[in-house]
Amino acid sequence: MIAAIGLVIGVVLGLVLRPEVPVELQPYLPISVVAALDALFGGLRALLDGIFDDKVFLVSFLSNVVVAALIVFLGDQLGVGSQLSTAVVVVLGIRIFSNAASIRRHLFHA
């Protein structure tokens, strides 16, 4: 319940305050969001499988976001930022769809 309340408060604050992302950080935001979604779907899958651990989830969430942003940063420094961004999105997308399929199988027994 606390997580749901925190989510609602965060969404409301975002809509009211309309925070601006600095131009230097804008290339990293979409990748970080996809990495966070990967951790969320993985956490939901673990919860449904009965193996959820809040410490593992927190570490996974933070490390996914940091590692994805670092990969994109490295790609920008090497001049291949768009290619590495695409690679990160593809890998995380595959993981998200895999977790979503597992969640679907668990919920619908299909």
Steps between C-alpha positions, in 0.01 A plus 500: 500500500787736578646444152167585334466817707858596412430442131189718508683776688790483253272522196306791648820687589636440151185635338483803728870595514589400141870441568745582220768248407832671426603477134815306591295225666221471241667220297520285815141540620325264253761229556469540876121470478527179296753361751265590787210328321715189462564495875130558575386215276769278649382590849138425413603167352697415815203602715267269308757219516522548877872585501484881530766659718483874553878540531558312174233711331651827620853402394370373164300817441787735578768297325288459183451874476864587574649235268266592213586870539873420516481293182330786317753747643786278383341477157475879483867531592597248231277663239263204473237616748198422286619145426562421867170662595325274252684196635399583858136549400496171308654299787277657764197469271562128462523466878181703550305288252638181654389611846163613362450158341582331828259728686229427242556124534483530877182711505307326222653152524566515127 
